[in-house]
Amino acid sequence: MSDITEIKDSPWKVDRGNAVIPDDEREEMASSGGRGFGKALAVGILLAIFAAGGAIAWYVTRPENAPRVSMQMSGGQGLYSGMLATVSISVTNASAQSLKDATLSFYLPEDMNFSGVDEGQRFVQKSLGDISPGAVTSADFSFIPMTPQQSVRTVRAELQYAAGQNGTSRFTNKQDFEVHISRAGVDLQLSVPNQIYSDQPFVMTVKYRNLTSLVLDNIQIRAVYPPSFKFESSTPSTTESGSIWRLGQLDKDASGQITIRGKIIAGQNSAHQFSFFAESGGSNFAKQLAKQDATLSIALLPVSLVLSVNDYSDNNAVVPPGGRLRYAIRYKNNSRLTIRDAQVRLSLTGNMADISGLQGATYFDAVKGQQVWTAATNPQLQEIPPGGEGVVMGDVDVLREFPPGVSNETVTAEAVLTSASLPQDTVGIFTESRGSVSAKISGLAAFAARAYWRDSAARIVNSGPYPPKVGTPTQFTIHWRIEASGEGLKDVRFESYVLSGAKYTGKIKLTGTSVAPQFNPDSGLLVWDLPQVNPAGIGKIAAEAVFQLEITPTVNQVGDFVDLLDTTNVRAMGAFSGRSFSDRLSKLDSGIRDDTSITTNNRAVRP
């Protein structure tokens, strides 16, 4: 049996799984295989060429072939804060190539400023030109450190240049350096007490010294005080609100001292910061050479004091003219020290109360205008033990009338408890505690509703007979009047009804205001609303509205009076004191008892 199996309809012959290629196809395959080998050889040659080029490029541009350049900085040690400093950056070209068109930039942190440029500019650039192989060149940079003493800051130098055969390659070298700020140009030393009492004088000192080897020009010491500080005096003196001392020239190692006296008025346990600056206007110095801060606090008073008037300690008391101011001065010893021989003084300011008339105190100090309580009449003031408390009292009458031109009046009382006993560790002259309270004196207000037949002053002519006659119209003028002294009025309202027997004519005359009453003919309601009335003084018209009513009597009214205007209700409020005023004014009729120009006794309606 043959080993070759022919597959029908196929050019292939199979012998135990091995293909037998026909002769004609075998020749064709041999020819194409030669051509594939030639292509592969060509691709390999090209890849070898590219690899060689890449190797050459890497060799030329590899790092060790870049120019060798180093930078160093000198002058960055022992700098003074606030004074001009200069450092030098040296550049060494250790390569065999020239550095073309080199520039050197110097960068500062935020708390340093360059000299002679805009504040806030963070870098300065200088041109170094070309640097030959092996050459060393340098550039200086001047700046002013505004940093704290004993601080270190980082600055940066950045060198940019071109190199290479054609000078077309650009290179950048960056390097950071440290500068050390050892001290301020001027030393400031503050001496401020840790704790003081409110409203008691204290002393603080400022010592200054030139730490440099230079003569400093145009030196001044400037203070920034807390708002609560009240400057009193200083040595040496100053004419600029107690806050600037112009020292002028300060020689090497020169020193001095400023002593300041003042006081702080503030709440207990509050903290208050003082800042002092050494400054100069010289060209080689910054404005600020040094700064020192100090904080002091207000000590807890050994004796607390609360002053009240008419049981008010919050300045909300309102007292009318002719009223009485009743003062209570309560004290308590908060310390662990017995307060001995305490004395309480009370003073008043204002035009409506006379301190000399106050009752209840030990005596009146006419020189100081104060009422005084001592242990002579108040034995509890001789010794106030720790935790002990007590009260002294006194009262004074308020004047019944306001002096001419006086309005919106307040009576302010101030009480002071003093003792020579002084707790330890507290700066002060004596133990002192203060309290104050104010009372508003309300104004005076008067309201009136009056009717007239003969009323030439109103400049409204009334017609008709008087006494009124049946069937004949008679006219009357009604006056709504306001008097105010000591304070103005606000939210004033007059309200009444024109009664059925009368008619509102609409004729009006106003004084002290441009706001007229408003009449509702359907209901007969008459309202006068005034947002504000200014004081005019006792017996003087602050505001007035005059309006006309008319009646025509009927037969059944003979022998009687005809009703004109119902009861008038008035309300108002003191514009300064907030006191409420109100009144109810009598009903008006044709009897017009306020018109004294009428002499007849019989004013009733005639037939």
C-alpha positions as CSV (number, residue, x, y, z in Angstrom):
1,M,0.0,0.0,0.0
2,S,1.5,3.4,-0.9
3,D,2.6,5.9,1.9
4,I,1.3,8.9,-0.1
5,T,-2.3,9.7,0.0
6,E,-3.6,12.0,-2.6
7,I,-6.4,14.3,-1.6
8,K,-9.0,14.6,-4.2
9,D,-9.4,18.0,-5.9
10,S,-6.3,19.3,-4.1
11,P,-2.7,19.9,-5.4
12,W,-1.3,18.7,-2.1
13,K,-0.3,15.2,-1.4
14,V,-0.2,13.9,2.2
15,D,2.2,11.3,3.4
16,R,1.5,10.4,7.1
17,G,0.7,14.0,7.9
18,N,3.6,15.6,5.9
19,A,2.7,18.0,3.1
20,V,4.3,17.5,-0.2
21,I,4.6,20.7,-2.2
22,P,4.2,20.6,-5.9
23,D,7.3,21.4,-7.9
24,D,6.0,24.5,-9.6
25,E,5.0,26.0,-6.3
26,R,8.3,25.0,-4.6
27,E,10.2,27.2,-7.1
28,E,8.0,30.2,-6.5
29,M,8.5,29.9,-2.8
30,A,12.2,29.8,-3.1
31,S,12.2,33.0,-5.1
32,S,10.1,35.0,-2.6
33,G,12.2,33.9,0.4
34,G,15.2,35.5,-1.1
35,R,13.5,38.8,-1.4
36,G,12.3,38.8,2.3
37,F,15.9,38.3,3.6
38,G,17.0,41.5,1.8
39,K,14.3,43.6,3.4
40,A,15.2,42.4,6.8
41,L,18.8,43.3,6.3
42,A,18.0,46.8,5.2
43,V,15.8,47.4,8.3
44,G,18.5,46.3,10.6
45,I,21.1,48.7,9.1
46,L,18.7,51.6,9.6
47,L,18.1,50.7,13.2
48,A,21.8,50.6,13.8
49,I,22.3,54.1,12.4
50,F,19.5,55.5,14.6
51,A,21.0,53.9,17.7
52,A,24.4,55.3,16.9
53,G,22.9,58.8,16.5
54,G,21.1,58.6,19.8
55,A,24.3,57.5,21.5
56,I,26.2,60.4,20.1
57,A,23.4,62.9,21.1
58,W,23.4,61.5,24.7
59,Y,27.1,61.7,24.9
60,V,27.1,65.3,23.8
61,T,24.3,66.4,26.1
62,R,24.9,64.2,29.1
63,P,25.1,66.2,32.5
64,E,28.8,65.9,33.0
65,N,29.2,67.9,29.8
66,A,27.1,70.9,31.0
67,P,29.2,73.8,32.2
68,R,30.4,73.4,35.7
69,V,29.2,76.5,37.7
70,S,29.2,77.2,41.4
71,M,27.8,80.1,43.5
72,Q,28.7,81.3,47.0
73,M,27.3,84.1,49.2
74,S,29.2,86.2,51.7
75,G,27.9,88.8,54.1
76,G,24.8,87.0,55.4
77,Q,25.8,86.7,59.0
78,G,25.1,89.0,62.0
79,L,22.6,91.2,60.2
80,Y,20.6,93.9,62.1
81,S,16.8,93.9,61.8
82,G,15.6,97.1,60.3
83,M,19.1,98.1,58.9
84,L,20.5,98.0,55.4
85,A,22.4,94.8,54.7
86,T,24.5,93.9,51.6
87,V,25.4,90.4,50.5
88,S,27.7,89.4,47.6
89,I,27.0,86.5,45.3
90,S,30.1,85.2,43.5
91,V,29.8,83.0,40.4
92,T,32.7,80.6,39.4
93,N,32.8,79.2,35.9
94,A,34.8,76.0,36.4
95,S,34.1,74.6,32.9
96,A,36.0,74.9,29.6
97,Q,33.1,76.8,28.0
98,S,32.2,80.5,28.1
99,L,29.0,81.4,29.8
100,K,27.2,83.8,27.4
101,D,24.9,86.6,28.4
102,A,24.7,85.6,32.1
103,T,22.1,87.2,34.4
104,L,21.9,86.8,38.2
105,S,18.6,87.1,40.1
106,F,18.3,87.5,43.8
107,Y,15.1,86.5,45.6
108,L,13.9,87.7,49.1
109,P,11.2,86.3,51.5
110,E,8.2,88.4,52.3
111,D,9.6,90.0,55.5
112,M,12.6,91.6,53.7
113,N,12.6,94.5,51.3
114,F,15.1,95.6,48.7
115,S,16.7,99.1,49.0
116,G,15.7,101.6,46.4
117,V,12.9,99.6,44.8
118,D,9.2,99.4,45.3
119,E,8.1,97.8,48.5
120,G,6.8,94.3,47.8
121,Q,9.2,93.6,44.9
122,R,10.5,90.1,45.6
123,F,13.6,89.9,43.3
124,V,16.2,92.0,41.6
125,Q,18.1,90.9,38.5
126,K,21.6,92.0,37.4
127,S,23.5,91.4,34.2
128,L,26.9,89.7,34.5
129,G,27.7,89.6,30.7
130,D,29.9,86.8,29.5
131,I,32.0,84.7,32.0
132,S,35.1,83.2,30.5
133,P,36.3,79.7,31.4
134,G,37.8,79.7,34.9
135,A,36.6,83.2,35.6
136,V,35.0,84.4,38.9
137,T,32.5,87.3,39.0
138,S,30.2,88.7,41.6
139,A,27.2,91.0,42.2
140,D,26.1,92.8,45.4
141,F,22.5,93.0,46.6
142,S,21.2,95.4,49.3
143,F,18.1,94.8,51.3
144,I,16.5,95.6,54.7
145,P,15.4,92.7,56.9
146,M,12.2,93.4,58.8
147,T,12.4,90.2,60.8
148,P,12.5,89.5,64.6
149,Q,15.8,89.3,66.3
150,Q,17.6,85.9,66.4
151,S,15.9,84.7,63.2
152,V,17.1,82.9,60.1
153,R,15.7,83.5,56.6
154,T,16.3,81.8,53.2
155,V,17.2,83.8,50.1
156,R,17.8,82.4,46.6
157,A,20.2,83.1,43.8
158,E,19.3,82.1,40.2
159,L,21.9,82.2,37.4
160,Q,20.8,82.0,33.8
161,Y,23.2,81.8,30.8
162,A,23.8,80.4,27.4
163,A,26.6,77.9,26.5
164,G,27.6,75.4,23.8
165,Q,29.4,75.8,20.5
166,N,26.9,78.2,19.1
167,G,25.6,79.5,22.4
168,T,22.1,78.3,21.7
169,S,21.6,76.1,24.8
170,R,20.2,77.9,27.9
171,F,21.0,76.8,31.4
172,T,19.7,77.8,34.9
173,N,21.5,77.3,38.2
174,K,19.5,77.8,41.4
175,Q,20.9,77.9,45.0
176,D,19.4,78.8,48.4
177,F,21.4,80.5,51.1
178,E,20.7,81.4,54.7
179,V,20.9,84.9,56.2
180,H,21.1,85.3,60.0
181,I,19.5,88.3,61.7
182,S,21.1,88.5,65.1
183,R,19.6,91.6,66.7
184,A,17.8,94.9,66.1
185,G,19.7,98.1,65.2
186,V,18.3,99.7,68.3
187,D,17.5,97.9,71.5
188,L,14.3,98.7,73.3
189,Q,13.6,97.6,76.8
190,L,10.1,98.2,78.4
191,S,9.2,98.4,82.0
192,V,5.5,98.2,82.5
193,P,3.6,97.0,85.6
194,N,1.7,93.7,85.2
195,Q,-1.4,94.9,87.0
196,I,-2.9,98.3,87.8
197,Y,-6.1,99.7,89.1
198,S,-8.5,101.4,86.7
199,D,-8.3,105.2,86.7
200,Q,-5.1,105.3,88.9
201,P,-1.9,106.8,87.6
202,F,1.0,104.5,86.9
203,V,4.5,104.9,85.3
204,M,6.2,103.0,82.6
205,T,9.7,103.4,81.1
206,V,11.3,102.8,77.7
207,K,15.0,102.4,77.5
208,Y,16.8,102.6,74.1
209,R,20.4,101.9,72.9
210,N,22.2,102.0,69.6
211,L,23.7,98.5,69.2
212,T,25.4,99.2,65.9
213,S,28.9,100.6,65.1
214,L,27.3,103.4,63.2
215,V,25.8,106.8,63.9
216,L,22.1,106.6,63.4
217,D,20.3,109.7,62.1
218,N,16.8,111.1,62.6
219,I,15.9,108.6,65.3
220,Q,12.5,108.7,67.0
221,I,10.7,106.6,69.5
222,R,7.0,106.2,68.8
223,A,4.3,104.8,71.0
224,V,1.0,103.2,70.1
225,Y,-1.3,103.2,73.1
226,P,-4.5,101.3,73.7
227,P,-7.6,103.4,73.3
228,S,-8.2,103.2,77.1
229,F,-4.9,104.9,78.0
230,K,-5.0,108.5,79.1
231,F,-1.5,110.2,78.6
232,E,-0.6,112.6,81.4
233,S,3.1,113.5,81.1
234,S,6.5,112.2,80.1
235,T,10.2,112.9,80.6
236,P,11.5,114.0,78.3
237,S,8.4,115.9,77.2
238,T,6.6,115.5,73.9
239,T,4.4,117.8,72.0
240,E,2.8,115.2,69.7
241,S,-0.1,113.7,71.6
242,G,2.4,112.1,74.0
243,S,3.3,109.4,71.5
244,I,6.5,110.6,69.6
245,W,9.9,111.5,71.0
246,R,12.3,112.8,68.4
247,L,15.9,111.9,69.5
248,G,17.7,113.1,66.4
249,Q,21.2,111.6,66.0
250,L,22.1,108.6,68.1
251,D,25.8,107.9,68.4
252,K,27.4,104.5,68.6
253,D,26.5,102.8,71.9
254,A,24.4,105.8,72.9
255,S,21.4,105.1,75.2
256,G,18.6,106.9,77.0
257,Q,15.3,106.5,78.8
258,I,11.7,107.8,78.4
259,T,9.4,107.9,81.4
260,I,5.7,108.0,80.7
261,R,2.9,108.7,83.2
262,G,-0.8,108.0,82.6
263,K,-3.8,105.9,83.5
264,I,-6.2,103.5,82.0
265,I,-10.0,103.6,82.6
266,A,-11.3,100.1,81.8
267,G,-13.1,97.1,83.3
268,Q,-11.5,94.7,85.7
269,N,-9.4,91.9,84.3
270,S,-9.2,93.5,80.9
271,A,-5.9,93.4,79.1
272,H,-4.3,96.4,77.3
273,Q,-1.3,96.3,74.9
274,F,1.3,99.0,74.4
275,S,3.7,99.0,71.4
276,F,6.9,101.0,71.1
277,F,8.9,101.5,67.9
278,A,12.4,102.8,67.2
279,E,12.3,104.5,63.8
280,S,14.6,106.4,61.5
281,G,14.3,108.5,58.4
282,G,17.9,108.1,57.4
283,S,18.8,106.7,53.9
284,N,20.6,103.7,55.2
285,F,17.9,102.6,57.6
286,A,14.4,101.4,57.4
287,K,11.6,103.4,59.0
288,Q,11.2,100.7,61.7
289,L,14.4,99.7,63.5
290,A,12.9,97.9,66.4
291,K,9.6,97.1,68.1
292,Q,8.7,96.0,71.6
293,D,5.2,95.2,73.0
294,A,4.0,95.0,76.5
295,T,0.6,94.1,78.0
296,L,-0.8,95.0,81.4
297,S,-4.1,94.1,82.9
298,I,-6.6,95.9,85.2
299,A,-6.6,94.3,88.6
300,L,-9.7,93.1,90.3
301,L,-10.7,95.9,92.7
302,P,-10.4,94.9,96.3
303,V,-13.6,96.8,97.0
304,S,-16.5,96.7,94.5
305,L,-18.9,99.7,94.5
306,V,-22.3,100.0,93.0
307,L,-24.1,103.4,93.0
308,S,-27.8,103.6,92.4
309,V,-30.3,106.5,92.2
310,N,-34.0,105.9,93.0
311,D,-33.2,102.1,92.9
312,Y,-31.7,102.4,89.3
313,S,-28.0,101.6,88.7
314,D,-28.3,101.4,84.9
315,N,-28.8,105.1,84.1
316,N,-32.5,104.5,83.5
317,A,-33.9,106.7,86.3
318,V,-36.2,109.5,85.2
319,V,-37.1,112.2,87.8
320,P,-39.5,115.1,87.2
321,P,-38.7,118.7,88.3
322,G,-39.4,119.0,92.0
323,G,-38.7,115.3,92.5
324,R,-36.0,113.8,94.7
325,L,-32.8,111.9,93.9
326,R,-32.2,109.1,96.4
327,Y,-28.6,107.8,96.2
328,A,-27.4,104.4,97.7
329,I,-23.7,103.6,97.6
330,R,-23.2,99.9,98.2
331,Y,-19.7,98.5,98.7
332,K,-18.1,95.0,99.3
333,N,-14.6,94.0,100.2
334,N,-13.5,91.3,97.6
335,S,-10.0,91.0,99.0
336,R,-8.3,89.0,101.8
337,L,-7.2,92.3,103.3
338,T,-9.2,94.3,105.9
339,I,-9.9,97.7,104.4
340,R,-9.4,100.3,107.1
341,D,-10.6,103.9,107.5
342,A,-12.5,103.9,104.3
343,Q,-14.0,107.2,103.1
344,V,-16.9,107.6,100.5
345,R,-17.3,110.8,98.5
346,L,-20.1,111.8,96.2
347,S,-20.1,114.5,93.6
348,L,-22.9,115.7,91.3
349,T,-22.8,117.4,87.9
350,G,-25.8,119.0,86.3
351,N,-28.0,122.1,86.6
352,M,-31.0,120.6,88.3
353,A,-29.6,119.4,91.6
354,D,-27.6,121.2,94.3
355,I,-25.1,118.9,95.9
356,S,-24.8,121.2,98.9
357,G,-28.4,120.3,99.8
358,L,-27.8,116.6,100.0
359,Q,-28.9,115.0,103.3
360,G,-27.4,111.9,105.0
361,A,-23.6,112.4,104.6
362,T,-21.1,113.1,107.3
363,Y,-20.2,116.6,106.0
364,F,-20.1,118.7,102.9
365,D,-16.6,119.5,101.4
366,A,-17.3,123.0,99.9
367,V,-13.9,123.2,98.3
368,K,-14.3,120.1,96.2
369,G,-18.1,120.3,96.1
370,Q,-18.5,116.8,97.4
371,Q,-20.6,115.1,100.1
372,V,-18.4,112.9,102.3
373,W,-19.2,109.8,104.5
374,T,-16.6,108.8,107.1
375,A,-16.4,106.4,110.1
376,A,-17.5,109.4,112.3
377,T,-21.1,108.8,111.4
378,N,-20.8,105.4,109.7
379,P,-18.7,103.2,112.0
380,Q,-18.8,100.3,109.5
381,L,-16.3,102.3,107.3
382,Q,-13.6,102.0,110.0
383,E,-12.9,98.4,109.2
384,I,-14.4,96.4,106.3
385,P,-13.3,92.8,106.8
386,P,-12.8,90.4,103.9
387,G,-16.2,89.7,102.4
388,G,-17.7,92.5,104.4
389,E,-20.3,94.8,102.7
390,G,-22.4,97.8,103.5
391,V,-24.2,100.9,102.2
392,V,-24.3,104.6,102.8
393,M,-27.2,106.8,101.6
394,G,-28.2,110.3,100.8
395,D,-30.8,112.3,98.9
396,V,-31.2,115.6,97.3
397,D,-34.1,117.6,95.8
398,V,-34.4,118.4,92.1
399,L,-35.2,122.0,91.2
400,R,-38.8,122.7,90.3
401,E,-38.1,124.8,87.2
402,F,-35.5,124.7,84.5
403,P,-33.0,127.5,84.3
404,P,-33.4,129.7,81.2
405,G,-32.0,127.9,78.1
406,V,-31.6,124.5,79.9
407,S,-33.1,121.4,78.3
408,N,-32.4,117.7,78.0
409,E,-30.9,117.8,81.5
410,T,-29.1,114.9,83.2
411,V,-27.8,114.8,86.8
412,T,-24.7,112.5,87.0
413,A,-23.4,111.3,90.3
414,E,-19.9,109.8,90.9
415,A,-19.0,108.0,94.1
416,V,-15.5,107.1,95.2
417,L,-14.5,104.9,98.1
418,T,-10.8,105.2,99.1
419,S,-8.6,103.7,101.7
420,A,-4.8,103.7,102.5
421,S,-5.0,99.9,102.6
422,L,-3.4,98.4,99.5
423,P,-3.1,94.7,98.5
424,Q,0.3,93.3,97.7
425,D,1.6,92.8,94.1
426,T,-0.6,95.7,92.8
427,V,0.7,99.0,91.4
428,G,-1.2,101.9,93.0
429,I,-1.2,104.6,95.5
430,F,-4.2,103.6,97.5
431,T,-7.2,101.3,97.3
432,E,-9.9,103.1,95.3
433,S,-13.2,102.0,93.9
434,R,-15.5,104.1,91.7
435,G,-19.1,104.1,90.6
436,S,-21.3,106.4,88.7
437,V,-25.0,106.7,87.7
438,S,-27.1,109.2,85.8
439,A,-30.7,110.3,86.1
440,K,-32.6,112.1,83.4
441,I,-34.7,115.1,84.4
442,S,-37.9,115.0,82.5
443,G,-39.4,118.1,81.1
444,L,-42.6,119.9,81.9
445,A,-45.6,119.8,79.6
446,A,-49.0,121.5,79.8
447,F,-52.0,121.0,77.5
448,A,-55.1,123.2,77.1
449,A,-58.4,123.3,75.2
450,R,-60.2,126.7,75.3
451,A,-63.0,128.4,73.4
452,Y,-63.4,132.1,72.6
453,W,-66.0,134.3,70.8
454,R,-64.0,137.6,70.7
455,D,-60.5,136.4,69.6
456,S,-58.6,139.1,67.8
457,A,-55.2,137.4,68.7
458,A,-56.2,134.3,66.6
459,R,-56.8,136.5,63.5
460,I,-59.9,134.5,62.8
461,V,-63.0,136.7,62.8
462,N,-66.0,135.2,64.5
463,S,-69.4,136.4,63.4
464,G,-72.9,136.2,65.0
465,P,-74.4,137.5,68.2
466,Y,-73.3,136.7,71.7
467,P,-75.0,135.4,73.8
468,P,-76.2,133.1,71.0
469,K,-79.7,133.7,69.5
470,V,-82.2,131.1,68.3
471,G,-81.9,130.6,64.5
472,T,-78.9,132.9,64.1
473,P,-75.4,131.4,63.5
474,T,-72.6,132.3,66.0
475,Q,-69.0,131.3,65.5
476,F,-66.3,130.4,68.1
477,T,-62.6,129.7,67.9
478,I,-61.2,126.6,69.7
479,H,-57.6,126.7,70.9
480,W,-55.6,123.4,71.3
481,R,-52.4,124.5,73.1
482,I,-49.1,122.9,74.1
483,E,-46.5,124.2,76.4
484,A,-43.1,122.4,76.9
485,S,-40.0,123.2,78.8
486,G,-36.8,121.2,79.7
487,E,-37.3,118.8,76.7
488,G,-39.2,118.5,73.5
489,L,-42.2,116.2,73.0
490,K,-42.8,113.5,70.4
491,D,-45.7,111.4,69.3
492,V,-48.2,114.1,70.5
493,R,-51.9,113.3,69.9
494,F,-55.0,115.4,70.6
495,E,-58.3,113.6,70.0
496,S,-61.9,114.8,70.4
497,Y,-65.4,115.0,68.7
498,V,-67.2,118.0,67.3
499,L,-70.6,117.6,68.9
500,S,-73.9,117.4,67.0
501,G,-74.9,121.0,67.8
502,A,-71.8,122.5,66.2
503,K,-70.3,122.6,62.7
504,Y,-66.6,122.5,61.7
505,T,-65.9,125.5,59.3
506,G,-62.4,124.5,58.3
507,K,-60.8,127.8,59.2
508,I,-57.4,127.0,61.0
509,K,-54.5,129.0,62.3
510,L,-51.2,127.2,63.4
511,T,-48.4,128.3,65.7
512,G,-45.1,126.4,66.1
513,T,-46.0,123.7,63.6
514,S,-47.2,123.2,60.1
515,V,-49.3,120.1,60.9
516,A,-53.0,120.8,61.0
517,P,-55.8,118.8,62.8
518,Q,-57.7,116.4,60.6
519,F,-61.5,116.3,60.7
520,N,-63.8,113.5,59.7
521,P,-67.2,114.9,58.8
522,D,-68.9,111.5,59.0
523,S,-68.0,110.7,62.6
524,G,-67.2,114.2,63.8
525,L,-63.7,113.0,65.0
526,L,-61.1,115.7,65.2
527,V,-57.4,114.5,65.5
528,W,-54.2,116.5,65.8
529,D,-51.0,114.3,65.4
530,L,-47.7,116.0,65.9
531,P,-44.5,113.9,65.4
532,Q,-42.4,116.5,67.3
533,V,-42.7,119.6,69.4
534,N,-39.7,121.7,70.4
535,P,-39.5,123.2,73.9
536,A,-40.3,126.9,74.3
537,G,-40.2,127.5,78.0
538,I,-42.6,127.9,80.8
539,G,-45.7,130.0,79.9
540,K,-44.8,130.1,76.2
541,I,-46.6,128.4,73.4
542,A,-44.6,125.5,71.9
543,A,-47.4,124.6,69.5
544,E,-51.0,125.6,69.0
545,A,-53.9,124.9,66.6
546,V,-56.8,127.3,66.4
547,F,-59.9,126.2,64.5
548,Q,-63.5,127.6,64.1
549,L,-66.8,126.0,65.0
550,E,-70.3,127.4,64.3
551,I,-73.6,126.8,66.1
552,T,-77.2,127.8,65.2
553,P,-79.3,127.4,68.4
554,T,-82.8,126.0,68.3
555,V,-85.9,126.9,70.4
556,N,-85.4,123.9,72.8
557,Q,-81.9,125.3,73.6
558,V,-83.1,128.6,75.0
559,G,-81.6,129.2,78.5
560,D,-79.0,126.5,78.0
561,F,-75.5,126.3,76.6
562,V,-74.8,124.6,73.2
563,D,-72.1,121.9,73.2
564,L,-69.2,122.6,71.0
565,L,-66.4,120.1,71.5
566,D,-66.4,116.9,73.5
567,T,-63.7,116.0,76.1
568,T,-60.2,116.1,74.5
569,N,-57.8,113.3,75.2
570,V,-54.1,114.1,75.0
571,R,-51.0,111.9,75.1
572,A,-47.3,112.6,74.4
573,M,-43.8,111.4,75.2
574,G,-40.7,113.2,76.3
575,A,-38.3,113.3,73.4
576,F,-35.3,113.1,75.7
577,S,-36.4,111.4,78.9
578,G,-39.0,109.0,77.4
579,R,-41.5,110.0,80.1
580,S,-45.1,109.6,79.2
581,F,-47.5,112.5,79.4
582,S,-51.3,112.4,79.3
583,D,-54.2,114.6,80.0
584,R,-58.0,114.8,79.7
585,L,-59.3,118.3,78.8
586,S,-62.8,119.4,79.7
587,K,-65.7,119.5,77.2
588,L,-66.3,123.0,75.7
589,D,-69.7,124.7,75.2
590,S,-71.1,128.1,74.3
591,G,-70.6,129.3,77.8
592,I,-66.9,130.0,76.8
593,R,-65.7,130.7,80.4
594,D,-62.1,131.3,79.1
595,D,-63.3,134.4,77.1
596,T,-62.8,137.1,79.7
597,S,-63.7,139.8,77.2
598,I,-67.4,139.0,77.7
599,T,-68.8,141.0,80.6
600,T,-72.4,139.7,80.7
601,N,-73.2,137.2,83.3
602,N,-76.0,135.6,81.3
603,R,-74.4,133.6,78.5
604,A,-77.2,131.2,77.7
605,V,-79.0,131.0,74.4
606,R,-81.6,133.8,73.9
607,P,-85.0,133.4,72.1
